Amino acid sequence: MPFARHWASDKTTAQSINLQAPGVPKSFTLPPLRQDINLYPGPRKRDGSPTWSLHDPVNNRFFRIGWLEFELLSRWRSGDAEILLQQVNNDTTLHVDISHVMQLLDFLKTNQLIQARGKQAINELYDKAMTGRKHITSWLLQNYLFLRIPLVRPDSFLTRTLPWIRFVFTRGFALTLLVITLLGLYLAARQWESFQQTFLYFFSLEGLLLFAAAIFIAKVVHELGHAYTAKRYSIRVPTMGIALLVLWPVLYTDTSEAWKLPDRRQRLAIAAAGMTAELALAGMATLLWSFLPDGPLRAAVFMIATTSWVITLFINLNPFLRFDGYYLLSDLLEIQNLQDRSFVLGKWKLRQLILGIKEPPPDEFNDHQRKLLITYAYSVWIYRFFLFLGIALLVYFFFFKVAGVFLMVTEVVWFIARPVYRELRTWYDLRDRISWNRNTVSSLILLLLLVFALVYPMSTSVRVPAVLKYATYTQIHAPNPARVEVVHVSKGDRVEGGQRLITLNSPELDYNEEQAQLRVATLKEHMLRQSAHAELLETQQVVQQQLVEAMTELDGYRREQAQLQVTAPFSATVIQWDPDVRPGRWINENLRLGLLVDEGSAAIQGYVEEKDVGRLTVGRDGRFYPDNLDQEPLDVLLISIDQVNASTLDEPYLASVYDGPVPVNRSDSGELISDTSLFRLHLAVQSGLSGVTQITRGTVLLDGEPESLLQRIWQFVSAVLVRESGF
């Protein structure tokens, strides 16, 4: 069994030990081991062979070793390499030679597991520590994403209080919690609308404080679940504290000593204890919500329930990050350093597929395990790419300008670009070992196509959010409730100013006009009688006043009658007309009969970003595509470009606050302030106006100067950096 590799716990990276070069002396004095290191029985491998866990208590690191390494370490006190070899070969069925001893010795020195005696040994340790010491900048770049700050040493407290809570590990308590959870979910489902409305309580200062308190309680219960379960199996819990996850505080519990447990089920129990405790708390809170009255306490248990369910199921169970789900998966597969070892296999397979480099697998797994780990590695890489990109955008938007830009660039460069660059460097170093085959040729072709797609200026069209408006238009309405007599036009007709559009009739208005005419005639006759009779002259002035009022009323009815003959106010085109308006139908003044526009007054106004305005020139042709798919596209012409960028948006139809495509913010004065630098374009319609309403939102595609995808990316990045840095 060759001593090829030692795998540390997830606190460390995978350790590799290289074969000793020829010329090693057969016998030499072995340096003594540190007296504080411990050796514990470990779990058996899938093939049934035993393992042991080597514990470094100073650095709190664990190393998993096999049978061969165990036999060598157990006889290390012999002090001589030749004697050690004789004892192992005579007492066991193993066959070892001096190279195995040298490998083990190299491993012990690398991880500082031997005693340093003498000035030279101490100097070597000092030089190694100085070499491995990271600069503060490098340390911050690597650890700002996840930084641990220990606060308490809870081991003695956990030991004293464990007897008080042993009942939570009983089967009866588990069954009780299951019943409580199911009952709580059932009752909440029956009051689902009321359950959802509880969330509205948190839109207040008191609600936010309760929200913070609820999350804190849930996380404390989560970490105590890990800690007490570890103590149940006699595992020391050295520290508990706060971890900064992208500068966001979360609680943590150090249960790394669980690696000394030989039983996989015990390690699984410790890893799952936090989620189990939080789900139990969520179940009890869900049930309690159903019986509490409205108020702060009910809102608090609601928040405990919802946050615990969501965080546990969607975050803690995530196997792609080193949360509880990752350690559960690692123990289920019985693979320590799951991510590190899968990444090594993933890179090995990638080099094999793309470069044709034929090397033996870097780890001892069967075919099924190897495929599983490679798939897991690629999944983690894809997930991390989008995660780190999302975190970059998060810190960009939630920090002040300079810090946001710096952290975003750091995130992209350090966690995305840097690993890719290091792997490409490795490929370059391995260029002499590339074996040209179908895979390498295909990879080269794909790479060339990718480069071509990035650098070739293929993009010519410029997309411009725009709105079409008519400067001269009118909407046709009935002046009063009336009945349709004759419809003289239809959609698409060209009409002249004063031309009749529709004839209406109002029986009520006819009646009122007849009555007014009779009253005028009666008053006129009465006036004639007064002039012939002297005794009636006294009331003549009164009758005359009544006649004037009656004639005024009659003139009003006649004007209303004239309005029932609806005419065009100017020469225009009927672009809309209600097809349901037919003779005999009654209509009122609120019904829009049609829309008339002067097509000569049509104009399109659009807005283009600064990165695209340089690609446009006056006189470019384009097409206007209305958002309404029922309308046909229009041929347009770019007639002018504003020389100064617009700080405000004059067209509310395009504003994002009104569901438009242009991102804006509303100022205190009501102005629409653009989030980006915009330039206003003025376009003329060349053809195809039929069917377009007076205000139509859409997109203009203009022919612009060709531009590559790489140019667009660079322009975007540089614009963001310049804008947000305040240069």
C-alpha positions, 0 to 999 in steps of 0.5 A: 500500500503506497503512502501517496497521499494524506487528506486533512479535514475540511479545515485544511487542504489536501496534502500530497507526499512525493516519492523520495528521489534515489540516493536516500540512505538506508538508515538514519535517525528519526526526529521525535514526534511532538508529544501533544499529537493524538491518534484516534480510530477512524471510519473504515474505507469502502473496501473495509480497510481501517483508517485513523485520525491524526490530530494536531491540537495546536492548529486543531487540524485532523489528518486521515491516515491509512494502515501503512502510515499507522504502523510506521507512526506506532513504531516511530519511537524506535528512533532509527529508520532501518529498525523501523522498517524491520519491525513493520516488515516482520510484525505485519504483512506490509512490505515497506522500504525507505521511500515510504519512511521518507514520504511520511517524514516529509509529511510530518515536517511539512505539517510541523508534527515533529519536535524542533531540536537544535538551532538549525531545526528552529531556524528552518521552522522559522523560515517556513513560518515566514514563507507561509505568512501572508501579507495583510492585503492578501489575507483580506482578499482571501478572507473577507468573503468568510472571516471567523471571529471567536467569541466564547469557549463554551465547552465547560458550559455545554458539559454542565448543562448537557444533562438538562437537555438530554431529553431532546435526543429521545425518540419520544421528544422527536415524535412529539416535535413531528406531531407539533410540526405537522399540526402547525403546518396544517393549521397555518395552511387553513389560515394561509391568507392571514398567515401571509398578512402577518408579514406586513407588521414588519414594515415598522421600526418595532417590526424590524427589531422583532425581525432581528431578534427572531433571526438571532434566536433561530441562529442561536438555537441552530448553533446550540444544536450543533454544540450539544450534539457534539458534546453528546458524543464527547466531542470538545467544542473549542469556540463559538463566535461570529463569522462575517459572510461578505461582511454580513455577520452569522453565528458559527460553532467549531465542531471540527473535532467530530473528525475523530469519531469513527462512526459516520452516523455520529458525524452526520448527526452533528452536521444535521443537528443545527438544521434539525434544531432550527426546523423543530423551532420553526414547527413549534413557532408555526403551531404557536402562531395559530393560537396567539392574538394579533400583535408583536408576539404573534409577528415574532413567532411568525418571523421565527417560523418563516426564516427558519423554514427558508434558511434551513431548506434553501441555504443550510442544505446547499451542498455547493457551499461549506454549510451543513449540507456540504458536510452532510454530503461529505459524510454520506459519501465518506469523502473528506475534503470533498470539494478540494478532491473533486476540484482536482479530479475536475481539472484532471478530466478537463485537461484530459478532454481539452488538451489530451493530456493522459495522466493517471487519476490523481486520487484513488476512486472507482469509476462511479465515484470519479464521475460523481465527483467530477460532476459535482466539481463542475456544478460547484464551479458553475454555481460559484461563478453566478454566486460570486458574480451576484455577490459582486453586484450586491456589494456594488449596489449596497456599499458607497461608490468607492467601496462598492466598485473596489469590492466588486472588482475584487470579487470578480478578479480574485474569485472568478478571473484569478482561478481561471488565469491560474488554470490557464497558466497550468495549461501553458506549462503543460503545453509540451505534453499536449496530445493532439486528437479529436478532442483537442482539435474540437476544443481549439476550434471552439476556442477560435470561434469564441475569440472570433465572436468576441472580437469580430465587429458583428453587432451593427444594430442599435436598439433605441427605446422610443415613442411615436406621437402626433402633434395634431390630433383629436378624439371624436365624441358625441356632444350629448347622449344621442342616437346614430342616424348616419355614419359617413366615414370609416377607419382609414378614410381621409377627410377634409376640414368641416367634412361631416363624420357622423349624423346624430339625433336626439328625440329629447333635444327635438322635443325641447326645441319644439317646446321652445319654438311654441313658447317663442311663438306664444310670447310673440303673439302675446306681444302683438295683443299687448300693443293693440290693447292699452290696458295690457301695455303695463305688462309688455316689458315683462313679456318682452323679457320672457321672449328674450329668454325663450329665444335664447333657449331656442338658439341653444337648442339649435346649436346643440342640434347643429353639434349633432352633425359631427364634423372634422376640425381639420384635414386628417386621417381617420386612424381609429373608428369604433366599428360598433357605432351603427345607425340606430345605436344610442351613444353618450358623450363618454364613448370615443367614436374615433381618432383623427390625426394629421399624419404630417405631424407624426414624429418619433423621439427616442433615447440612446445611451452614451456608449451607443451614441458614437455609433450613430450619424444623422441620416441613418435609416431604421425601423420602428417596432411598436410594442403593440404587435397588432401594429405594423413596423414603420420606416424611420429616418434619424434627423437629429441627435442632441449634442448634450446628454439629457439629465431628465426624461421628458417622455413619461411613457418611456420611464421605468416608473410607468413600466417603460424601458428606461431606468429612472428615479423620481426626484422630490420635484417630480422630475424623472432623473435618468440612471444613465447618461442618455442622448435624445434622438429625433426621427421622422416617419417615412412610411407605414403610418396606418393603424398607429394611434396618437401615442405609441411606445416601441423600439427603433432599430437603427443601423450603426457602426459595427461593434464587437462584443468585447468592445461593448463589454469594455465600454460598459465596464469602463463607463461604470468605473468612471461614473461610480468612481466620480472621475 
